[in-house]
Amino acid sequence: MKFNRAGRDSSLCGTQKDLRRKLALRLSVSQSFISQVEKQSKALPMQVAWAACREFNLPEAFFIVPPDLSEVGVTTFRKSSRASAHDENQVKALFDEAARLFRMASISSGYRYVELSEHALADEEEAAGEVRRSLGIGAGDPIPNATRLIERIGAGVIHALSPLETAARDHDGMSRPNLANDRPLVATVGTQPPAVSRMTLMHELGHLIYDSSS
């Protein structure tokens, strides 16, 4: 069977348009307004948020999320050159929520926080050795699990962040390094073979080490 990428993308686009149309009808707003809010080019007015709360039986707190340290910093991607701005915005939104929830869970559980500045050595081999030493892993010993290694450092890891096929196809991994956030998250965007996932996670760990310290 031949994979029809254009047809699959067209079907996904049609589904999103239909969802926007239905949501606009239920909230008595225009489809273009829904699209602008989705793209963050227009703020969501509180009266529309309250209408959504009534329509979908949601608490007001659903739309009131205070600023969080997990949002600070530049999002780094490992992605292909064909990645679209639309998919990137959706992946960022998913990452925002995942990073916020991980930070909350990490703090409330008393999990360890990240200290990576001491690993940011000029020589990458020395930096890798310092990470190994801090975790009690010998210089010649294999790393059995990249996910667990990053978690032991104190960062969170989430696999297959995005359910969107186009986003998962064109984005491999992401993180948001910043010294102010001592409980960061790294993510693979879609389902990946183990070797690719391992490389992606180590790539994002490198961003946390070096870009947080710049």
N, C-alpha and C positions, 0 to 999 in steps of 0.2 A: 504494500500500500504506500502510495506516495504522500509524504507529509505536505499539506497545503498550509504553509506559514501565513500567506496573505489571507486565506480564508479564516484561519484560526484568529488572527489579529482582528479581522473585520467583525467576527462574531463577538469577541470580547468587547470591542468598541461599542457594538450595538447593545450589548447587555448593560454597559455603563450608562449609555444614553437613556435607556429605558428606566433604569433605576433613578436617574436624575429627574426624569419626567414625572415619575410616580411620587417622588419625594416633594417636588415642587408643587404638585397638585395638593398633597396632604398638608403642606405648610402655607399654601396660598401665596407662593412667591414664583418668580420666573425661573426657567431652567438656566438662563444665563447667570442669575444671581447664585444659584447652587454651584455652578461651575466656578464662579469667581471666589466664593468662599473656599471651595475645595483647593483651588490654586493659591489660596492665601493672599489674593490681590484685593480682597474686600473682607473687612471684619464681620463677624457674626453678631448682629444686633441682639441685645438681650431679649427684646420682645419676640424675636423669632426663636431664640433658644427656649423661652418659656412655652411658646406654642409647641415646639418639638417635645418638651417634657410632658405636656398634656396629651399630645397625640400618641406618643409612644410609651407613656407611663414611666418616665424616667425621673430620677431625682435631679434637682437643679445642680447638684455637685457634679453631675456628669459633664457639664459644660464649663465648670469653673475649676481649672487646674492651675495652681500657683506656679510661678517661675521656679525652675529647679536647676541645680548645678549640672545635671546631666545634659542640659541644653547648651551649655557654654562650650565654645570651641568650634573648630572647623571640621566638618564631617569628611573623613577620608574614604575613598572608594578604591577597590580593585575592580575595574569594570572594562568592558570592551568599548571601542570607539563608536559603535553604533547605538549605544545606550541613549534613550530619549529623555528629554527634560521631564516629560509627563511621568514616566516610570521612576525617574530619580526622585521626583517630589513625593511620590507615593511610598517609595522605599524609605525616604527620610522620615516621613510621618510615622511609619511603622517602627522605625528605629527610635524615634523620640519617645514613643510610648513604652517600648521595651526597656530602654535605658532608664526611664523614670521609675518604672516598676522594679527593675533590678536594684536600683539605688535604695528605694524604700525597703525592699526585702532584706538587702544586705545590712542596712543600718538597724532595722528592727530586730534582726536575728543576732546582731553582735558579731557578724562575720568580719574577717580581717580586712583592712583597707590596703590600698596599693601604695607602695613607695618604690618608684622606678628611676628616680633621678640618679641614683648611685650606679645604675646599670648603663647609663648613657655615655659609654666610653667612645673615644674617637675611633678605635679599631673594633670593627663588628665582631671579629672572632673573640676578642677579649670581653666584649659585652655579652656574647653568648655564654662564654665561660663563667662570667660573673652570675648570670641567671642560674646556670647549673649549680654553681657553688652555693648560692643562697637557698636552693631547694634540696641540697644534699645529693645531687646527681653527679656522678663521676664524669670526668672529661671524655672518656671513651665509652661511656654507657649509653645504650639506646634510650630514647624518650618513648615510653610505651603508649602514651596518650597525650596528644597536644591539648585537647580540651581540659583535661585534668591539670596539666601543667599551668595553664593560664588561670584556672580557678584557684590553684594553690597560691598564686601570686596575689590574688584578691580581686581579679577582674571577673566579670560575668561573661558567659559564652552562650549564644543562642544559635542553633542551626536551622537552616531553611526558614529564614525570617519572613519571606514574602510568598504568598500563595499565587501571585500573578506570574504566569508563565513568561511573559515578555520581560518583566523585571528580573526574574530569576535567571533567564537566559543571558542577559547582558550585564548583570552585576554579580560579582563573585563574593566580595566581602566588604565590610565597612567597620569603622570605629570613629570615635570623636575624642582625640587626645587633648587633654587640658590639665594643667597642674592643679587647678582648683577642684577638679572632680577626682577624689581619691577612691571612687568605686565605679570605674568605667565598664563599658560593655563592648565586646567585639561580636561580630555576627557574620555568618555565611548567609547569603541571600536566598539561594535555592538549594535543592538537593544536589550534592556533589559526590563523586567517587572519593573514597577515604584519603587517597594520596593528595588529591586536589584540595580537599577540605583541610588537611593538615598544613599544606603549603599556605593556603589562604589565612588560616589562623595565625601562623607564625609571621606572615607578612603584616597582619594587623597588630600583632604584639610589637613588632618593630616600630610601627607608628606610635604606639603608646609610649614606648621607651624614648624615642628620639624627638618626636614632634611635641610631646608634652613638656620637654625641657628646653625647647627653642625659644 
